Amino acid sequence: MTSALLGIDIGTSGCKALLLSVSGEILATNTATYGISQPRVGWTEQAPSLWIEGVRKAVSHVMSQCPGVELVSIGLSGQMHGLTPLDKDKQVLRPAILWNDQRNAAEVAEITETAGGTEGIIRRTGNRMLVGYTGGKIVWMRNHEPELYARLRHILNPKDYLRFILTGELATEVSDASGTGLFDVRGRKWAYDLIEKLGIDPSMLPPCYESHEISGRVNASGAALFGLPVGVPVVGGGGDSVIQTIGSGVIEPGELQTTIGTAGILAAALDTPVPSPDGRIQMFCNVAPSKWHAMGVSLNAGGAMSWFRSVLASAGSGDQLTFEAIVEAASQSKAGARGLLFLPYLNGERCPHPDPLARGAFVGLTARHGLGDVARSVMESVVHAFYDMHSLMTVMGIEGKVIKASGGGAKSALWRQIQADMFDCDVVTTEGAAEGAAFGAALVAGVGIGAWQDATEAAGILRELTRQPADSSATGVYRKAHRIYCDLYPALSQSFSALNDQVFAD
């Protein structure tokens, strides 16, 4: 009988389940999709029941595909920063407020001032408080929903709510806790002095484990709901942005990882915690207990391409205009999109510009630009954002000689080539990396039960699939284009702010 590891990732648009043998073979995958609610401009919410139903469907499918396997461990991952509030009976109080929600700018300023400014909060946690972090959502709920806040007893991130439903245990782990903005990343523990200073009851926050540690076992109700055996261990797991690095084989310094999903992530592994001087690069705990994780997160990557496709589809192209068709059109353009740049800030931005009021913009548009140029400028904008983040990492002493690409965008050879050309280095894909956080969660589940000695050994099983070197002629074009790109946000930021005036609201 084959022993198998189950990785579950609660994403923004769907849940992915993946079965991995302890020898490293992907046995089955499935994704169950669900919707997102945007009740106001800048707000994003989801009912946690959608996650649970998505998990139920995806897990049922992969288990039915492999009836002879013995499930030996489960790893969890999910979208980070989401506030899932529970009452004293552990019932959900309101829809979860998600990672890309932009409503709490005033609360972030309030928290930062209370902590002694940006320098003070970085000293306490290793990170600045960003719009989107869980901490700002908690204070927003206290300020704007006082009746619900009075009933609040437990605060969980999305994957940790799944852990509760699976096992009955309230728990989190160090990588997801890092993204609350209330965690001492260097000490790998809750920043209780900051939490108490903010007037938040620390008992609302769950016990915190290292990512590979067993944090519960499937109980009777979890087994009945998901069709899983009682008693299977569930490890801590990891936030999706962090756990994807092990799934790409990035666990040692010297390599960069890019992830193009709804968001865009540039990440690197660190042997020591090195805070970003101004906090724009996030420093989280890695899923390996002796390592840390530096990353920049753009709120707009694959999501920008999805927006572009939906606009064209609504104009009459319909379902015939696939992602592949758009990429094919973009490939007919050339590096630099014939002088067209796109700022991808469709949902505000986090890094390198922590600005919830930022907006998207095409700059340089002329009558000679066609669909391919516009499509390519959207794709290139995601990589310009990565390269912008990289300039902040170099100040921290973080360099990368190779990029390991992951996420749905890694399937596009053109997107990988744009990365190689702009960064002037090889771009590699590895087996399993395109499966995203669910694959990383399965690897960490294996570490938790001793299938691999540690995260480094687990990452070492990954086989290289593709390698694309840089085209030096394209690199020169991109370096010129990037200098112009970097000038655009400072030039337009006041206009973005003005366009967010209430007079323009829905």
C-alpha positions in Angstrom: 0.0 0.0 0.0 1.3 3.5 -1.0 1.8 5.9 1.9 0.6 9.3 1.0 0.7 12.9 2.2 -2.2 15.3 1.7 -1.5 19.0 1.0 -4.5 21.4 1.2 -4.3 25.0 0.1 -7.2 27.4 0.8 -6.6 30.0 -2.0 -8.4 33.2 -2.8 -10.4 31.7 -5.7 -10.4 28.0 -4.8 -9.2 25.2 -2.7 -6.5 22.8 -4.0 -5.9 19.3 -2.7 -2.8 17.3 -3.6 -1.8 13.8 -2.8 2.0 13.1 -2.7 3.6 9.8 -2.1 6.4 9.7 0.5 8.8 9.0 -2.4 7.8 12.4 -3.9 5.4 11.4 -6.7 2.3 13.5 -7.3 -0.6 11.0 -7.2 -3.6 13.3 -7.7 -4.6 17.0 -7.6 -8.0 18.8 -7.7 -9.2 22.3 -7.3 -12.7 23.4 -6.2 -13.4 27.0 -7.0 -15.5 29.5 -5.1 -16.4 33.2 -5.3 -15.2 36.4 -3.5 -17.4 39.2 -2.2 -16.5 42.9 -2.7 -19.3 44.7 -0.8 -17.5 48.1 -1.3 -14.6 49.4 -3.3 -11.4 48.1 -1.7 -13.2 45.5 0.4 -12.8 41.8 -0.1 -14.5 39.1 2.0 -15.3 35.4 1.9 -17.6 33.2 3.9 -15.5 30.5 5.6 -18.1 28.0 4.8 -17.0 28.4 1.1 -13.5 27.2 2.1 -14.8 24.2 3.9 -17.1 23.1 1.0 -14.2 23.6 -1.4 -11.9 21.5 0.8 -14.6 18.8 1.0 -15.0 18.6 -2.8 -11.2 18.8 -3.6 -10.2 16.2 -0.9 -13.0 13.9 -1.9 -11.9 14.0 -5.5 -8.2 13.2 -4.9 -9.0 10.5 -2.4 -11.4 8.8 -4.8 -8.6 8.9 -7.4 -6.3 6.9 -5.1 -8.4 4.4 -3.2 -5.5 2.2 -2.2 -3.3 4.8 -0.5 -2.6 5.0 3.2 -2.9 8.7 4.3 -0.1 9.3 6.8 0.0 13.1 7.3 -1.8 16.3 6.3 -0.3 19.7 5.7 -2.3 22.9 5.5 -1.7 26.1 3.6 -3.8 29.1 2.7 -4.1 32.7 1.8 -2.4 34.7 4.5 -3.6 37.7 6.7 -7.3 36.9 6.6 -9.3 37.6 9.7 -11.6 34.8 10.6 -13.4 35.9 13.8 -15.0 33.3 16.1 -17.2 33.8 19.2 -17.1 31.9 22.5 -18.8 28.9 20.9 -16.3 29.0 18.1 -18.9 30.1 15.6 -18.0 32.5 12.8 -19.1 36.1 13.6 -18.9 37.6 10.1 -17.4 36.9 6.7 -13.6 36.7 6.8 -11.7 39.9 5.7 -9.1 38.8 3.2 -5.5 39.6 2.5 -6.1 42.0 -0.3 -8.8 44.1 1.6 -7.8 47.7 1.7 -10.2 49.2 4.3 -7.9 49.6 7.3 -5.4 52.3 6.3 -6.5 54.5 9.3 -6.1 51.5 11.7 -2.6 50.8 10.3 -1.7 54.4 11.1 -3.2 54.1 14.5 -1.2 50.9 15.3 2.0 52.3 13.9 1.7 55.5 16.1 0.9 53.4 19.2 4.0 51.2 18.5 6.3 54.3 18.3 6.3 54.8 14.6 7.6 52.6 11.8 10.9 52.2 13.5 9.2 51.2 16.7 7.0 48.5 15.2 9.8 47.1 13.1 11.8 46.8 16.4 9.0 44.9 18.1 8.0 42.6 15.2 10.6 42.8 12.4 8.0 44.2 10.0 6.0 47.4 9.5 2.2 47.1 9.9 0.7 46.9 6.4 -2.8 47.4 5.1 -4.0 43.9 4.7 -2.3 42.4 7.7 -4.5 40.8 10.3 -3.6 43.2 13.0 -5.2 46.2 11.2 -8.3 44.2 10.5 -8.7 43.4 14.2 -8.5 47.1 15.1 -10.9 48.0 12.3 -13.4 45.5 13.6 -13.1 47.1 17.1 -13.5 50.6 15.6 -16.3 49.9 13.2 -18.2 46.8 14.4 -18.1 47.2 18.2 -21.0 44.9 18.8 -19.4 42.1 16.9 -16.0 42.8 18.4 -17.5 42.5 21.9 -18.4 38.9 21.1 -15.0 38.1 19.5 -13.0 35.4 21.4 -10.8 33.7 18.8 -8.9 35.0 15.8 -7.7 32.6 13.1 -6.2 32.8 9.7 -8.0 30.9 6.9 -5.9 27.7 6.9 -6.1 27.6 10.7 -9.9 27.7 10.6 -9.7 24.6 8.5 -7.4 23.0 11.1 -10.1 23.7 13.7 -12.8 22.1 11.6 -10.5 19.1 10.9 -9.2 18.5 14.4 -11.0 20.7 16.9 -7.7 22.4 17.8 -7.2 26.2 17.8 -3.6 26.7 16.5 -1.4 28.4 14.0 2.3 28.2 13.0 5.1 30.7 12.7 4.9 31.6 9.0 1.2 32.5 9.0 1.5 34.2 12.4 4.3 36.4 11.0 1.7 37.8 8.6 -0.6 39.1 11.3 1.8 42.0 12.1 1.5 41.0 15.7 4.4 38.4 15.8 8.0 38.8 16.9 9.6 37.2 13.8 13.1 37.2 15.2 12.0 35.5 18.4 9.4 33.3 16.6 6.7 34.1 19.2 3.7 36.5 19.6 4.7 40.1 20.3 2.8 40.2 23.5 4.0 43.7 24.5 2.6 45.2 21.3 -0.6 43.2 21.5 -1.3 44.4 25.0 -0.3 47.9 24.1 -2.9 47.9 21.4 -5.5 46.7 23.8 -6.1 43.4 22.1 -6.7 40.4 24.4 -3.8 38.1 23.7 -5.9 35.0 24.6 -7.8 35.6 21.3 -4.6 34.5 19.4 -4.0 30.7 19.1 -1.0 28.7 20.3 1.8 28.9 17.7 3.9 25.9 16.4 6.8 25.5 14.1 5.5 24.6 10.6 6.5 20.9 10.6 5.2 20.2 14.1 2.0 18.1 14.6 -0.7 20.5 15.8 -3.7 18.2 15.9 -5.2 15.0 14.5 -8.3 14.4 12.4 -11.2 14.0 14.9 -14.4 12.2 14.4 -16.4 15.1 13.0 -13.5 16.1 10.7 -13.3 12.5 9.4 -17.0 12.4 8.7 -17.0 15.8 7.0 -14.0 15.2 4.7 -14.0 11.4 4.3 -10.6 11.1 6.0 -9.4 8.5 8.6 -9.6 9.4 12.2 -6.3 10.1 13.9 -4.2 11.3 10.9 -1.7 13.9 12.1 -2.1 17.5 10.9 1.1 19.5 10.9 1.3 23.3 11.4 1.7 23.9 7.6 2.4 27.4 6.3 1.0 30.6 4.8 0.9 30.2 1.0 3.4 32.9 0.3 6.0 31.2 2.4 5.4 27.5 2.0 5.6 27.8 -1.8 9.3 28.4 -1.5 10.0 24.9 -0.3 7.7 23.6 -3.1 10.1 25.3 -5.6 13.2 24.0 -3.9 14.2 27.4 -2.5 15.4 26.8 1.0 19.1 28.1 0.8 20.3 31.6 0.3 21.4 32.6 -3.2 18.2 31.7 -5.0 15.1 33.8 -5.7 11.5 32.6 -6.1 8.8 34.3 -8.1 5.2 33.3 -7.8 2.6 34.6 -10.2 -0.8 33.8 -8.8 -3.6 36.3 -8.1 -0.8 38.2 -6.3 2.9 38.4 -7.3 5.6 37.4 -4.9 9.4 37.7 -4.9 11.0 35.7 -2.2 14.3 34.4 -0.8 15.4 32.2 2.1 17.6 33.6 4.9 19.8 32.0 7.4 19.4 35.0 9.8 16.6 37.5 10.3 17.5 40.7 8.4 14.7 43.3 8.6 14.2 45.7 5.7 15.4 49.2 6.7 12.0 50.7 5.9 9.9 47.6 6.2 8.8 47.4 2.6 10.3 44.0 2.2 8.6 41.6 4.6 10.6 39.3 6.8 8.7 36.2 8.0 9.6 33.0 9.7 10.4 30.2 7.2 8.7 26.8 7.3 12.2 25.5 8.3 12.8 26.3 12.0 16.3 27.7 11.6 15.5 29.9 8.6 13.6 33.1 7.7 11.9 34.3 4.6 12.2 37.7 2.9 9.5 38.6 0.4 7.9 41.4 -1.5 4.2 41.0 -2.4 2.4 42.8 -5.1 -1.3 42.7 -4.9 -1.6 42.5 -8.7 -0.1 39.8 -10.8 -2.1 37.1 -12.4 -5.1 39.1 -11.1 -4.1 41.9 -13.5 -4.1 39.4 -16.4 -7.5 38.0 -15.3 -8.8 41.6 -15.3 -7.5 42.2 -18.8 -9.1 39.1 -20.1 -12.4 39.8 -18.5 -12.5 43.3 -20.0 -11.8 41.9 -23.4 -14.4 39.1 -22.9 -17.0 41.6 -21.8 -16.4 43.6 -25.0 -17.5 40.6 -27.1 -14.6 38.2 -27.3 -16.2 35.8 -24.8 -14.7 32.5 -23.7 -12.8 32.2 -27.0 -10.2 34.7 -25.7 -8.3 32.3 -23.5 -5.2 33.0 -21.4 -3.2 31.1 -24.0 -4.6 33.3 -26.8 -3.7 36.5 -25.0 -0.1 35.2 -24.3 0.2 34.2 -28.0 -0.8 37.7 -29.0 1.7 39.1 -26.5 4.4 37.0 -28.0 3.9 38.8 -31.4 5.0 42.0 -29.7 8.6 42.5 -28.5 10.5 43.3 -25.4 9.3 46.7 -24.1 5.9 46.3 -25.8 6.9 49.0 -28.3 7.2 51.7 -25.7 4.0 50.9 -23.7 4.1 50.5 -19.9 1.4 49.4 -17.6 1.1 50.1 -13.8 -0.7 47.1 -12.4 -2.1 48.6 -9.2 -5.7 47.6 -9.8 -6.3 46.8 -6.1 -4.0 49.3 -4.5 -0.5 48.1 -3.8 1.7 46.6 -1.0 5.2 46.4 -2.3 7.2 48.3 -3.3 4.6 51.0 -2.7 2.4 50.4 0.4 -0.5 52.5 -1.0 -4.1 51.3 -0.9 -5.1 54.2 -3.1 -2.7 53.3 -6.0 -4.4 52.7 -9.3 -3.6 51.0 -12.6 -2.5 53.0 -15.7 -1.3 52.5 -19.2 1.4 55.0 -20.1 2.8 55.5 -23.6 -0.3 54.3 -25.5 -0.4 55.3 -29.2 -2.6 54.4 -32.2 0.0 51.9 -33.4 -0.3 49.7 -30.3 -2.4 46.6 -30.8 -3.7 43.8 -28.7 -0.4 42.0 -28.5 1.4 45.1 -27.2 -1.2 45.9 -24.6 -1.2 42.2 -23.5 2.6 42.2 -23.3 2.7 45.4 -21.3 0.4 43.8 -18.7 2.6 40.7 -18.5 5.8 42.9 -18.3 4.3 45.0 -15.6 4.2 42.1 -13.2 7.9 41.5 -13.8 8.7 45.2 -13.4 7.1 45.0 -10.0 9.3 42.0 -9.1 12.4 43.9 -10.3 11.3 46.9 -8.2 11.2 44.6 -5.1 14.6 43.2 -6.0 16.2 46.6 -5.7 14.9 46.8 -2.1 16.3 43.3 -1.4 19.8 44.1 -2.6 20.0 46.8 0.1 19.5 44.0 2.6 22.3 42.0 1.1 20.0 39.5 -0.7 21.1 38.5 -4.2 20.0 35.7 -6.4 21.9 33.9 -9.2 18.8 32.0 -10.4 15.0 32.4 -10.3 12.8 29.5 -9.6 9.4 30.3 -11.0 6.1 29.0 -9.4 2.4 29.6 -9.4 0.1 29.5 -12.4 2.1 32.1 -14.3 5.1 29.8 -14.3 3.4 27.7 -16.9 3.9 30.5 -19.4 7.2 30.3 -21.2 6.8 33.9 -22.3 6.4 35.1 -18.7 9.4 33.1 -17.6 11.5 34.6 -20.5 10.5 38.1 -19.5 11.7 37.4 -16.0 15.0 35.9 -17.3 15.6 38.9 -19.5 14.7 41.6 -17.0 16.8 40.0 -14.1 19.5 38.8 -16.5 19.7 35.3 -15.0 18.4 31.8 -15.6 14.8 31.1 -14.8 14.1 27.5 -13.7 10.9 25.5 -13.1 10.9 22.4 -10.9 8.6 19.4 -10.7 5.7 20.3 -8.5 6.3 24.0 -8.3 3.4 24.8 -10.6 1.1 23.1 -8.1 1.7 26.0 -5.7 1.2 25.9 -1.9 -0.6 22.6 -1.8 2.6 20.9 -2.9 4.7 22.7 -0.3 2.1 21.8 2.3 2.5 18.1 1.4 6.3 18.3 1.7 6.0 19.9 5.1 3.5 17.2 6.1 6.2 14.7 5.2 8.9 16.5 7.3 6.4 16.4 10.2 6.3 12.6 10.3 10.0 12.0 9.4 9.5 11.1 5.7 12.4 13.6 5.2 14.8 14.7 7.9 14.2 18.4 7.4 13.0 21.0 4.9 16.3 21.0 3.1 16.1 17.3 2.4 12.5 17.6 1.3 13.3 20.4 -1.1 16.1 18.3 -2.5 13.8 15.8 -4.1 12.6 18.3 -6.7 13.6 17.7 -10.3 14.4 20.5 -12.7 11.9 20.7 -15.6 12.9 23.8 -17.6 15.7 26.4 -17.7 15.6 29.6 -19.7 18.7 31.9 -20.0 18.5 35.6 -20.5 18.6 37.3 -23.9 21.1 40.1 -23.4 19.6 42.3 -26.1 16.2 42.2 -24.4 17.9 42.8 -21.0 19.1 46.2 -22.3 15.6 47.2 -23.4 14.1 46.2 -20.1 16.7 48.1 -18.1 15.8 51.3 -20.0 12.1 50.6 -19.7 12.4 49.9 -16.0 14.0 53.3 -15.2 10.9 54.9 -16.8 8.6 52.6 -15.0 10.1 53.5 -11.6 9.4 57.2 -12.3 5.7 56.7 -12.9 4.4 55.9 -9.5 5.9 59.0 -7.8 4.7 61.1 -10.7 1.1 59.8 -10.5 0.6 59.0 -6.8 -1.1 62.4 -6.1 -3.4 61.8 -9.1 -4.3 58.4 -7.8 -5.2 59.8 -4.4 -7.4 62.5 -6.0 -9.2 59.9 -8.1 -10.2 58.1 -4.9 -12.3 61.1 -4.0 -15.8 60.1 -2.9 -17.3 62.0 -5.9 -16.0 59.2 -8.1 -17.3 56.3 -5.9 -19.9 53.8 -7.1 
